[in-house]
Amino acid sequence: MVKVITYGTYDLLHQGHINLLKRAKALGDYLIVGVTNDNYDRDRGKLNVRNNVLERVEAVKATGLADQIIIEDYLGQKIDDIQKYDIDIFAIGSDWEGKFDYLNEFCRVVYLPRTEGISSTMLRNKSQTLVRIGVVGTGRISQRFVPESSFVSGVEVAAAFDADYGKAAQFVVEKNIPDVCCTYEEVLARVDAVYIATSHLSHYGYIKQALQAGKHVLCETPMVLNGDEAKELFQLAEQQGLVLMEANKTAHCPAFNHLIVMIKSGVIGEVVDIEASLSKLLADQRLREFDPNQAGGSMYELGSYPLLPIVKLLGVDYEDLRFYSRMEGGIDMYTKGVMRYSRSVCSFKLGLGVKTEGNLIISGTKGYAYVPAPWWKTDYFELRYEDQNKNKKFFYKWDGAGLRYEIQEFVSCIYNHRFSTARLRRRESIVMAKIIQQFTERINFSEI
Ligand code: CTP
């Protein structure tokens, strides 16, 4: 019996896929089709796949051409599969010509003619209109946002606006953006959505105005510094049928996401303690981060990152929260927070003027998760146990500045009319704003 294997994503299954499967099947007696797992596609930088792995497997199954379907999970799996299933022929479309010659050591490699004029990419592009985004505030983070958006299909940065027109004008030239706007109203009139990356205190007004103008909003974290304002804005977004998302990049980090679902499924038992730390020593004291009039300081600047694992794992119903801060020049150059839940406790450390070990440790009744610095953009973590033989290391991908993951989720929410993302629920954004508000109001606050 001649056994053939082939691989692909098979998103929005089309005639090109069917022809390829027929050709592969005709090479032998038994055809195995490897369908890429969602995580694997994401790791490969394919951020735009429409059908999830179950739908794609079902579609391949429905062709009746596969004798067996397997899931492709990791780089290097093809060699393992060829040996494991005793494969005679590895077949793939001619667009991959030469790329799999290394498999000749293990079986025959055949490049099959590809069907011209059709691809999943083409179908995806056809079925979606472009989301035109206006960048509001052209500072450091926006500099990264624009190149990151080019990795996400279905989105275009169409215009930019900054209170300082000169800065915006320079930004559009540098980033090759079609339009520069003189006013916020002008940018709202030209786009479908805005990415707000201005100073914290201006977020509320910009978000409200965008939602009232019927535009989706992705707003840098912290979205707002007040729980009631966050609630009001999410309500307004829902009334308007619009997506409002806080751009907390860690929430969309592939490793972080997997860590959260694994812990929720009990791999370290019940979570009893979380310690999260983040510090950023900046040399230039004139930066916005140090300006009390622009909501500078460690809590406002960094707080929403360590709060994320805490609220995702322990929820929004904490019983007590205390802050200990070292104040200097009107801002907290260091803040430690301690939160008590009914059966767990956690702490976070934030420093603009104190350097901390920036790791994340989640302790449970069966083991603990260790995420080394910088855990907020990690591609790696470990699960550790009393019996060290059970310890496990997990590796993931974190490409570029990592903003592409949140942009992709934002666009996906818009296309699929999802007003909330599981990666950062609205109630989670609201509670973070409430915690920041408690800090502003100096409730349970001690200076050190
Ligand atoms: N294929 C083909 N003819 C096409 C499209 C795909 O023969 N017109 C083949 C590919 O060469 C591969 C298999 O189908 O062997 C699965 O490819 P996949 O990457 O899932 O499909 P594409 O349509 O190429 O997807 P994308 O546009 O996302 O790259």
Residues whose N, C-alpha, C, O or C-beta is under 5 A from the ligand:
A	BS01	CTP	Y7 G8 T9 Y10 D11 G16 H17 L20 I92 G93 S94 D95 P113 R114 T115 E116 I118 S119 S120 T121
